Every structure is written in C-alpha cells, then in structure tokens.
Amino acid sequence: MTWEPLDASPLSREEAYRLARRALEDMISGIEPPPDAVALMSTLCSLVKTLQPHVFWVGFYRLAGGRLLVGPYQGTPGCIEISLDRGICGRAARERRPVLVDDVTADPDHIACDPRSRSELVLPVFDAAGRLAAVLDLDSDRPAAFDETDVRALTGMLELIAPFLSAP
C-alpha cells in the first residue's frame, strides 16, 4: 500500500488514524509466517508517531516478571522498567482499562521520564486470549492532548495485533 504523504498536517486526527490502521492492516495481511510481535509493535509506534503530531512519545511497556519493560518505542529515552504498583502505566495495567490524564503535573502517579510531558494516555494491550501482554503509553507536550478519538482508534489498532502477541 502506498500511503504518502507521511506528513499528517493536512489530515484530521480521525483521518490520520484511519490511514495508520489501513497501513497496519495491509502490512499484516498475507504475511507467512505470521508477523513478529516486536515488529508489529514497532510499526504501530512508527505509524502513530509519524501521523499524529500531538504525540511526542509512543511506546510499549511489555509485561515481564511482574513489571513493565520498555520497548519498542519512538521518542526520547523512556523509563527502562516500571513496577506494576507505580505510575500511570502501572495503573492501566492493574485496572486493565485505558487511563487518560489531561495534566500529568496534577497526577501523583505520573512518572516523569521526560520533563516535557504534559498529558498522557495509556492503554492496556491484550493477547488473543484476553491476557494482559503490555501497555501502550503515549505522551504529549501539550496539556489535554488526548481524547476518546485516540482511545477508540488505538484500541482498534491494538486489536489488530492481538493475535500475534503472547502474554508472559
């Protein structure tokens, strides 16, 4: 699939997510053997970072040994590891629901991996059996940068890659 231009500026948020989803669907279809989970997570991060100008950091924290380990991601260095009892990522993992924070400076759970972060969205990532495999973390340098459009679109994209993921 050709999906140029990569510049999202003329696209609405919804159009950019539709383009990202279509690209991800095209990349998944017809691949034998099934695509690698890390490759899919990397591709999803790249699509979001490229097509959503309000996102300055996007990445997965994979569940491993009762903690969340960073990667793959796009952006400045992230926290290497996050305990499940800490941070907004830990909250999303524990509660198994999306967590949207409009002002991270007002949330005592926020872990400041990058001091420019002003708002955050974290979504739980499930494998095909419905087990928690990771969380998807997005940060913006703008307050209240995320909304239900992001939640819906990203949840749909995560459902596309779920069959290729495995929980620990």
N, C-alpha and C positions, 0 to 999 in steps of 0.2 A: 504494500500500500504506500502511495505517496501522500504525505500529509504536510507538505510545505505550505506556507512558511511556518517555521518554528516560533516565530515571534507572536506572542499571544496578544499584543496590544490592540489589534483591531477586533479581537474576539471578546464576547461576553464570558463571564465565568462559566456559565452553563455550556456555551458552545465549546470552550476550551476543554471542559471535562468530557463532552461528547466525543471530541476529536481524540483525546487521550484514550478513552475507552475503546473506540473503534480501532485505534492503532494497537492497543494491547490485545484485543480480540484477534486481529489479523496476525499478530506475531505468534499467538498461541495456536491458532488453527493449523492443522496439518503437520505439526511437528512430531516426528517419530524419532526416537522415543520421546515421551513427554518432556517438556522443558524443565530444566533445573530450577528449583525453588529460589535459590540465590539470584540466578539470572533474571527470573521474573520480578523479584522484589527490587532488584537494581533498575530494571526497566521501568517499573511503576514509579519509582523515585525520580528517575530522569524525566519521564513524561510530566509529572506534576511540577517539578522544579522548572522545567522549560516552558510550560504552558500556563502556569499560574503565577503572575508577577507579585501577588501578595504573599507568597511563600518564600522565605529566605533559607529555611532548613526543613528537610523532609527525610525521614529515615525510619527504619525498623529497629526495634529492640526485641530480639529473639529470646524466648523463654528457655532458660537452661539452668538446671540445678537450683531452682527456686529463686532465680534472679533474672534480670533482663540485661542482655548483652547487645551492644550497639552493632548495627550493620545489617545490610548495606544502607548507605545514606548518601545524600547530596547536601553539601554545605560546609560550614566551618566544623572543626572537630567537636564531636559530641561527647557526652559522658560515656566512659567505657562500659560501666556497669551501673545498674540501678537496682536496689533492693525492692522487692515487691511491696514493702511497707512504707516506701518513700516516693515522693514526687507525684506529679500528675500522671506519669506513665504507670507507676505502681497502682494508683487509684483506678485507672482504666482497666488494668489487668485484674485487680481484685474484684471490681464491680462488674466486669465483663460488659461494659457499655461505653459509648463514646463520652468523652469529657471535653467540654468546650469552655475555655477560660478567656474572657474578654480582656482582663487586666491581670497579668501574671504577678505584678507587684503587689496586688491585693490578696493573692492566694498564698497562704503559708506553706502549702505543699510544693510550690514551684521550686525546682532545682535550676539555678541559673548556669547552664553550660555556656551560654553566650549572653553577655550582659545586654545585648541589643534586643533581646526577645521582649515583646510587649504583650503578645497574645499567643495562645497555644490551643491546638486541637489534637487529641489522642484518641485513636480508635482501636478496640481490641481486634485481633486477627485470629481467625479460627481456621482449623484444617477442615477437610471434607467431613470428618466425623463430629464436628462441632466442638473439638477440644481447643483450648487456647494455645496458640503457637507463638504469638508475638503481639506487639502493639505497633501501630503506625503513628509516629509523632510528627506533627507539623508545627513550625514556629513562624511567626511574622514579627517584623519590627514595627508593625502598626497595631495600635490598640483595636480590639474588636474586629479583627481582620477576617475571622471565620464565621460561617453561619451554617444553617441547615442544608444549603446547596452543597457545601463541601462535605458534610456528613453523608448525605444521600449518595452523591457521586462516588466518593471514596469507598463507602460501604459496598456499592455495586462493583467497583473495580477489585476490591478485596475478595468478593465472592467469586470473581472470575479466576483468581489464582488459588483459591482454597483447595481445589482438588490436587494441587501439586505440592501442598505444604504438609508437613507432618509435625505434630506436637511431640515434645520430648516424652 
